[in-house]
């Protein structure tokens, strides 16, 4: 959990528990797994127990909600950075119920539920046709296969905001007929010791699709790899991206988050439901 999160597209993060199982290529170098191991939590994998938290932890969003109401401004809460709310395990059901109740009692918080298990959402969430207006539903689509599998299911969910996280972007992405069902696209490259470089043309193509369909676009980062043009680092490791661009491993800070000369911090407008 983090008040004033360092993740650029949210205000706070909240984790109802820690732990998960890898299910797709974006999971290969999972930052959350690495962080959990670093602090001594063995919570990754099918056979591992999940880490749960007490009342003090669960009370934090109530305080965020009170502050947001007093200031008259909505705030965004990413749930969950260290887990997947829709992991299909029965030991998580009671904690999911607690989360649904928390969402209902914090109307000044917009809850960003991001999952790689979009196929479980209708069965595991408590809402049918009438979703709460403070629930934003997202799924990860790191490549075309995941987009083709997950976007039709996301499009059918009546959330106030539907969004995708194409991070790390691992291939060219054509949102096709589903772009009109989206309100927000978040994308970026991979960071960390084993980061894979993304092709700049993939991001530009995604930006163009969003602009054509009037979808909010957020470019989070290049990650550890950035286009080599204009970077004078003679000792930097170089690798050719799929589109032929020479990418240099310069680290997340130097690589930055400027795409085509601009910083893209688009935010969606919630639908009326």
LOPANU-125914 format. One record per residue (C-alpha): residue number from 1; residue in one letter; z, y, x. Coordinates in nm, 4 decimals, padded with zeros to 6 digits. Each point is the difference from the previous one (the first is absolute). Layout:
+-----+------+----------+----------+----------+
:  nr : rest :       up :    north :     east :
+-----+------+----------+----------+----------+
: NUM :    a :        Z :        Y :        X :
...
+-----+------+----------+----------+----------+
//
This chain:
+-----+------+----------+----------+----------+
:  nr : rest :       up :    north :     east :
+-----+------+----------+----------+----------+
:   1 :    x :  00.0000 :  00.0000 :  00.0000 :
:   2 :    x : -00.0752 :  00.3503 :  00.1224 :
:   3 :    x :  00.0590 :  00.3395 : -00.1490 :
:   4 :    x : -00.2680 :  00.2420 :  00.1204 :
:   5 :    x : -00.2252 : -00.2848 :  00.1097 :
:   6 :    x : -00.2272 :  00.0402 :  00.3025 :
:   7 :    x : -00.2802 : -00.1671 : -00.1979 :
:   8 :    x : -00.2360 :  00.2887 : -00.0678 :
:   9 :    x : -00.0864 : -00.0872 : -00.3617 :
:  10 :    x :  00.3517 : -00.0399 : -00.1389 :
:  11 :    x :  00.3252 :  00.1949 : -00.0109 :
:  12 :    x :  00.2455 : -00.2906 :  00.0174 :
:  13 :    x : -00.0090 : -00.3776 :  00.0412 :
:  14 :    x :  00.2191 : -00.2525 : -00.1798 :
:  15 :    x :  00.0247 : -00.3722 :  00.0642 :
:  16 :    x :  00.1570 : -00.2224 : -00.2666 :
:  17 :    x :  00.0149 : -00.2689 :  00.2691 :
:  18 :    x : -00.1467 : -00.0856 :  00.3402 :
:  19 :    x : -00.2358 : -00.2877 :  00.0720 :
:  20 :    x : -00.3438 : -00.1344 : -00.0864 :
:  21 :    x : -00.2745 : -00.2534 :  00.0819 :
:  22 :    x : -00.3367 :  00.0826 :  00.1553 :
:  23 :    x : -00.2867 : -00.0425 : -00.2464 :
:  24 :    x : -00.3092 :  00.1797 :  00.1383 :
:  25 :    x : -00.1570 :  00.1386 :  00.3195 :
:  26 :    x :  00.1801 :  00.3350 : -00.0322 :
:  27 :    x :  00.3263 : -00.1912 :  00.0451 :
:  28 :    x : -00.0919 : -00.1376 :  00.3434 :
:  29 :    x :  00.1924 :  00.2622 :  00.2004 :
:  30 :    x :  00.2515 :  00.0948 : -00.2701 :
:  31 :    x :  00.2151 :  00.2944 :  00.1097 :
:  32 :    x :  00.2722 : -00.0954 : -00.2492 :
:  33 :    x :  00.0329 : -00.3513 :  00.1423 :
:  34 :    x :  00.0204 :  00.1401 :  00.3529 :
:  35 :    x :  00.2638 :  00.2534 : -00.1035 :
:  36 :    x :  00.2091 : -00.2617 : -00.1799 :
:  37 :    x : -00.0037 : -00.2249 :  00.3077 :
:  38 :    x :  00.0933 :  00.2965 :  00.2189 :
:  39 :    x :  00.3174 :  00.0596 : -00.1992 :
:  40 :    x :  00.0850 : -00.3689 : -00.0219 :
:  41 :    x : -00.1057 : -00.0788 : -00.3575 :
:  42 :    x : -00.1739 : -00.3364 : -00.0379 :
:  43 :    x : -00.1575 :  00.0717 : -00.3378 :
:  44 :    x : -00.3684 : -00.0843 :  00.0490 :
:  45 :    x : -00.1659 : -00.3179 : -00.1191 :
:  46 :    x :  00.0122 : -00.2370 : -00.2958 :
:  47 :    x :  00.3222 : -00.1701 :  00.1070 :
:  48 :    x :  00.1911 :  00.3116 :  00.1018 :
:  49 :    x :  00.2603 :  00.1659 : -00.2165 :
:  50 :    x : -00.0504 :  00.3611 : -00.1027 :
:  51 :    x :  00.2430 :  00.2748 :  00.0948 :
:  52 :    x :  00.1678 :  00.1732 : -00.2941 :
:  53 :    x :  00.2060 :  00.3193 : -00.0277 :
:  54 :    x :  00.3045 :  00.1338 : -00.1802 :
:  55 :    x :  00.0759 :  00.2721 : -00.2507 :
:  56 :    x : -00.0005 :  00.2844 :  00.2536 :
:  57 :    x : -00.3603 : -00.0781 :  00.0901 :
:  58 :    x : -00.1017 : -00.0242 : -00.3651 :
:  59 :    x :  00.1709 :  00.3287 : -00.0762 :
:  60 :    x : -00.2183 :  00.2041 :  00.2333 :
:  61 :    x : -00.2958 :  00.0365 : -00.2414 :
:  62 :    x :  00.2414 :  00.1271 : -00.2652 :
:  63 :    x :  00.0955 :  00.2822 :  00.2366 :
:  64 :    x : -00.3653 :  00.0706 :  00.0817 :
:  65 :    x : -00.0715 :  00.0192 : -00.3731 :
:  66 :    x :  00.2880 :  00.2424 : -00.0601 :
:  67 :    x : -00.1191 :  00.2243 :  00.2826 :
:  68 :    x : -00.3601 : -00.0085 : -00.1233 :
:  69 :    x :  00.1109 :  00.0908 : -00.3519 :
:  70 :    x :  00.2183 :  00.2860 :  00.1250 :
:  71 :    x : -00.2905 :  00.1363 :  00.2067 :
:  72 :    x : -00.2530 : -00.0555 : -00.2778 :
:  73 :    x : -00.2423 : -00.1989 :  00.2153 :
:  74 :    x : -00.1167 : -00.3581 : -00.0072 :
:  75 :    x :  00.0285 : -00.2125 :  00.3156 :
:  76 :    x : -00.1797 : -00.3159 :  00.1036 :
:  77 :    x :  00.1827 : -00.3206 :  00.0966 :
:  78 :    x : -00.1870 : -00.2785 :  00.1806 :
:  79 :    x :  00.1357 : -00.3397 : -00.1061 :
:  80 :    x :  00.0128 : -00.2086 :  00.2167 :
:  81 :    x : -00.0819 :  00.0492 :  00.3678 :
:  82 :    x :  00.1854 : -00.3135 :  00.1155 :
:  83 :    x : -00.0942 : -00.2386 : -00.2808 :
:  84 :    x : -00.2418 : -00.0661 : -00.2844 :
:  85 :    x :  00.1503 :  00.0587 : -00.3444 :
:  86 :    x : -00.2348 : -00.2589 : -00.1489 :
:  87 :    x :  00.0738 : -00.2880 :  00.2351 :
:  88 :    x :  00.0268 : -00.2933 : -00.2390 :
:  89 :    x :  00.3471 : -00.1382 :  00.0769 :
:  90 :    x :  00.2687 : -00.0740 : -00.2577 :
:  91 :    x :  00.2812 :  00.1247 :  00.2264 :
:  92 :    x : -00.1569 :  00.3459 : -00.0326 :
:  93 :    x : -00.0120 :  00.0124 : -00.3802 :
:  94 :    x :  00.3460 :  00.1487 : -00.0490 :
:  95 :    x : -00.0702 :  00.2664 :  00.2629 :
:  96 :    x : -00.3300 :  00.0841 : -00.1674 :
:  97 :    x :  00.1867 :  00.0479 : -00.3277 :
:  98 :    x :  00.2355 :  00.2373 :  00.1754 :
:  99 :    x : -00.2992 :  00.1897 :  00.1386 :
: 100 :    x : -00.1617 :  00.0359 : -00.3441 :
: 101 :    x :  00.3264 :  00.1399 : -00.1352 :
: 102 :    x :  00.0228 :  00.2425 :  00.2926 :
: 103 :    x : -00.3541 :  00.1229 : -00.0624 :
: 104 :    x :  00.0884 :  00.0623 : -00.3650 :
: 105 :    x :  00.3044 :  00.2097 :  00.0927 :
: 106 :    x : -00.1810 :  00.2161 :  00.2591 :
: 107 :    x : -00.2724 :  00.1840 : -00.1952 :
: 108 :    x : -00.0354 :  00.2736 :  00.2649 :
: 109 :    x : -00.1102 : -00.2575 :  00.2585 :
: 110 :    x : -00.3566 : -00.1299 :  00.0103 :
: 111 :    x :  00.0304 : -00.3603 :  00.1162 :
: 112 :    x : -00.2904 : -00.1177 :  00.2186 :
: 113 :    x : -00.0197 : -00.3787 : -00.0323 :
: 114 :    x : -00.2404 : -00.1346 :  00.2629 :
: 115 :    x : -00.0757 : -00.3718 :  00.0084 :
: 116 :    x : -00.2337 : -00.2537 :  00.1549 :
: 117 :    x :  00.0835 : -00.2291 : -00.2929 :
: 118 :    x : -00.1638 :  00.1949 : -00.2815 :
: 119 :    x : -00.0668 : -00.3282 : -00.1821 :
: 120 :    x :  00.3733 : -00.0325 : -00.0748 :
: 121 :    x :  00.0600 :  00.3480 : -00.1372 :
: 122 :    x : -00.0607 : -00.0597 : -00.3708 :
: 123 :    x :  00.2231 : -00.3076 :  00.0027 :
: 124 :    x :  00.2871 :  00.1395 :  00.2062 :
: 125 :    x :  00.0240 :  00.3580 : -00.1237 :
: 126 :    x :  00.1762 :  00.0741 : -00.3322 :
: 127 :    x : -00.2662 :  00.2333 : -00.1403 :
: 128 :    x : -00.3039 : -00.0874 : -00.2092 :
: 129 :    x : -00.2153 :  00.2705 : -00.1575 :
: 130 :    x :  00.2619 :  00.2743 :  00.0365 :
: 131 :    x :  00.0733 :  00.0528 :  00.3676 :
: 132 :    x :  00.2545 :  00.2634 :  00.1074 :
: 133 :    x : -00.1626 :  00.3311 :  00.0922 :
: 134 :    x :  00.1813 : -00.0031 :  00.3370 :
: 135 :    x : -00.1538 : -00.3255 :  00.1276 :
: 136 :    x : -00.3001 :  00.0194 :  00.2346 :
: 137 :    x : -00.1627 : -00.3373 :  00.0679 :
: 138 :    x : -00.1854 : -00.0779 :  00.3210 :
: 139 :    x : -00.1475 : -00.2916 :  00.1876 :
: 140 :    x : -00.1082 : -00.0511 :  00.3606 :
: 141 :    x : -00.3741 : -00.0448 :  00.0590 :
: 142 :    x : -00.0624 : -00.0223 :  00.3722 :
: 143 :    x : -00.3509 : -00.1451 : -00.0231 :
: 144 :    x : -00.2751 : -00.0722 : -00.2509 :
: 145 :    x :  00.1258 : -00.3452 : -00.0940 :
: 146 :    x :  00.3441 :  00.1337 : -00.0907 :
: 147 :    x : -00.1611 :  00.2881 : -00.1925 :
: 148 :    x : -00.2154 : -00.2398 : -00.2023 :
: 149 :    x :  00.3025 : -00.2181 : -00.0778 :
: 150 :    x :  00.2613 :  00.2634 : -00.0740 :
: 151 :    x : -00.1714 :  00.3069 : -00.1455 :
: 152 :    x : -00.0973 : -00.1625 : -00.3331 :
: 153 :    x :  00.3642 : -00.0938 : -00.0587 :
: 154 :    x :  00.1277 :  00.3451 :  00.0968 :
: 155 :    x : -00.2524 :  00.1675 : -00.2311 :
: 156 :    x :  00.1463 : -00.1824 : -00.2983 :
: 157 :    x :  00.3532 :  00.1320 :  00.0471 :
: 158 :    x :  00.0956 :  00.3083 : -00.2090 :
: 159 :    x :  00.1916 :  00.1820 :  00.2727 :
: 160 :    x :  00.0264 :  00.3809 :  00.0161 :
: 161 :    x : -00.1666 : -00.0208 :  00.3415 :
: 162 :    x : -00.2040 : -00.2850 :  00.1438 :
: 163 :    x : -00.0441 :  00.0081 :  00.3747 :
: 164 :    x : -00.1036 : -00.2079 :  00.2980 :
: 165 :    x :  00.1233 : -00.0190 :  00.3557 :
: 166 :    x : -00.2926 : -00.0799 :  00.2277 :
: 167 :    x :  00.2240 : -00.0135 :  00.3060 :
: 168 :    x : -00.0606 : -00.1442 :  00.2439 :
: 169 :    x : -00.3670 :  00.0268 : -00.0930 :
: 170 :    x : -00.1598 : -00.3106 :  00.1499 :
: 171 :    x : -00.3571 :  00.0307 : -00.1226 :
: 172 :    x : -00.2446 :  00.2123 : -00.1991 :
: 173 :    x :  00.1116 :  00.0494 : -00.3588 :
: 174 :    x : -00.2189 :  00.0535 : -00.3059 :
: 175 :    x :  00.2208 :  00.0792 : -00.3010 :
: 176 :    x : -00.3015 : -00.0433 : -00.2271 :
: 177 :    x :  00.0595 :  00.0051 : -00.3745 :
: 178 :    x :  00.3756 :  00.0141 :  00.0511 :
: 179 :    x :  00.0136 :  00.3421 :  00.1656 :
: 180 :    x :  00.0168 :  00.1657 : -00.3425 :
: 181 :    x :  00.3164 : -00.1923 : -00.0847 :
: 182 :    x :  00.1822 :  00.1412 :  00.3033 :
: 183 :    x :  00.1966 :  00.3230 :  00.0297 :
: 184 :    x :  00.0854 : -00.0140 :  00.3688 :
: 185 :    x : -00.1237 : -00.1630 :  00.3209 :
: 186 :    x :  00.2253 : -00.0208 :  00.3062 :
: 187 :    x : -00.1596 : -00.1242 :  00.3195 :
: 188 :    x :  00.0577 : -00.0142 :  00.3731 :
: 189 :    x : -00.0210 : -00.2008 :  00.3175 :
: 190 :    x :  00.2471 : -00.2449 :  00.1479 :
: 191 :    x :  00.2792 :  00.0880 :  00.2415 :
: 192 :    x :  00.2221 : -00.2153 :  00.2161 :
: 193 :    x : -00.0397 : -00.2138 :  00.3120 :
: 194 :    x : -00.2687 : -00.2251 : -00.1505 :
: 195 :    x : -00.1878 :  00.2643 : -00.2016 :
: 196 :    x : -00.3630 : -00.0663 : -00.0914 :
: 197 :    x : -00.2405 :  00.2981 :  00.0165 :
: 198 :    x : -00.1674 :  00.1180 : -00.3201 :
: 199 :    x : -00.3524 :  00.1407 : -00.0046 :
: 200 :    x : -00.0151 :  00.3746 : -00.0749 :
: 201 :    x : -00.2976 : -00.0553 : -00.2301 :
: 202 :    x :  00.2196 : -00.2152 : -00.2263 :
: 203 :    x :  00.2324 :  00.2925 : -00.0660 :
: 204 :    x : -00.2835 :  00.2468 : -00.0488 :
: 205 :    x : -00.1698 : -00.2295 : -00.2516 :
: 206 :    x :  00.3255 : -00.0380 : -00.1918 :
: 207 :    x :  00.0517 :  00.3761 :  00.0016 :
: 208 :    x : -00.3502 :  00.0540 : -00.1372 :
: 209 :    x :  00.0589 : -00.2482 : -00.2821 :
: 210 :    x :  00.3207 :  00.1781 : -00.0959 :
: 211 :    x : -00.1604 :  00.3430 :  00.0077 :
: 212 :    x : -00.2893 : -00.1178 : -00.2180 :
: 213 :    x :  00.2394 : -00.1508 : -00.2571 :
: 214 :    x :  00.2631 :  00.2796 :  00.0191 :
: 215 :    x :  00.2673 : -00.2387 :  00.1289 :
: 216 :    x :  00.2839 :  00.1402 :  00.2119 :
: 217 :    x : -00.0379 : -00.1073 :  00.3647 :
: 218 :    x :  00.2752 : -00.0285 :  00.2609 :
: 219 :    x : -00.0769 : -00.0831 :  00.3622 :
: 220 :    x :  00.3318 : -00.1095 :  00.1444 :
: 221 :    x : -00.0875 : -00.0621 :  00.3647 :
: 222 :    x : -00.2451 : -00.1313 :  00.2566 :
: 223 :    x :  00.2713 : -00.2292 :  00.1271 :
: 224 :    x :  00.0076 : -00.0970 :  00.3663 :
: 225 :    x : -00.3783 :  00.0313 :  00.0358 :
: 226 :    x : -00.2001 :  00.3223 : -00.0285 :
: 227 :    x : -00.3698 :  00.0862 :  00.0491 :
: 228 :    x : -00.0593 :  00.0603 :  00.3702 :
: 229 :    x : -00.2012 :  00.3197 : -00.0364 :
: 230 :    x :  00.1996 :  00.3011 :  00.1117 :
: 231 :    x :  00.2930 : -00.1965 :  00.1423 :
: 232 :    x :  00.0332 :  00.0294 :  00.3772 :
: 233 :    x :  00.2075 : -00.3031 :  00.0884 :
: 234 :    x : -00.1679 : -00.1759 :  00.2900 :
: 235 :    x :  00.2500 : -00.2865 :  00.0053 :
: 236 :    x : -00.0001 : -00.0642 : -00.3725 :
: 237 :    x : -00.1079 : -00.3454 : -00.1093 :
: 238 :    x : -00.3375 :  00.0118 : -00.1739 :
: 239 :    x : -00.1464 : -00.2300 : -00.2625 :
: 240 :    x : -00.3143 :  00.0210 : -00.2075 :
: 241 :    x :  00.0564 :  00.0128 : -00.3754 :
: 242 :    x : -00.2218 : -00.1939 : -00.2400 :
: 243 :    x : -00.2148 :  00.3081 : -00.0664 :
: 244 :    x : -00.0599 :  00.0511 :  00.3749 :
: 245 :    x :  00.2497 :  00.2860 :  00.0476 :
: 246 :    x :  00.1950 : -00.0077 :  00.3254 :
: 247 :    x :  00.3671 : -00.0068 : -00.0957 :
: 248 :    x :  00.2796 :  00.0816 :  00.2434 :
: 249 :    x :  00.3517 : -00.1353 : -00.0196 :
: 250 :    x :  00.1972 :  00.3234 :  00.0260 :
: 251 :    x :  00.2982 : -00.0641 : -00.2246 :
: 252 :    x :  00.0722 :  00.1175 : -00.3513 :
: 253 :    x :  00.1299 :  00.3446 :  00.0958 :
: 254 :    x : -00.3015 :  00.1027 :  00.2089 :
: 255 :    x : -00.2475 : -00.1619 : -00.2391 :
: 256 :    x :  00.1301 :  00.2144 : -00.2849 :
: 257 :    x : -00.1334 :  00.0067 : -00.3549 :
: 258 :    x : -00.2987 :  00.2334 :  00.0009 :
: 259 :    x : -00.3146 : -00.1474 : -00.1554 :
: 260 :    x : -00.3319 :  00.1886 :  00.0196 :
: 261 :    x :  00.1839 :  00.3102 :  00.1169 :
: 262 :    x :  00.2520 :  00.0106 : -00.2865 :
: 263 :    x :  00.3372 : -00.1386 : -00.1029 :
: 264 :    x : -00.0270 : -00.1787 : -00.3335 :
: 265 :    x :  00.3245 :  00.0086 : -00.2003 :
: 266 :    x : -00.1341 : -00.0545 : -00.3490 :
: 267 :    x :  00.2445 : -00.0761 : -00.2800 :
: 268 :    x : -00.0846 : -00.1396 : -00.3440 :
: 269 :    x :  00.0520 :  00.1532 : -00.3418 :
: 270 :    x :  00.1894 : -00.2409 : -00.2233 :
: 271 :    x : -00.1730 : -00.1211 : -00.3149 :
: 272 :    x :  00.1519 :  00.0670 : -00.3406 :
: 273 :    x :  00.1313 : -00.3289 : -00.1391 :
+-----+------+----------+----------+----------+
//
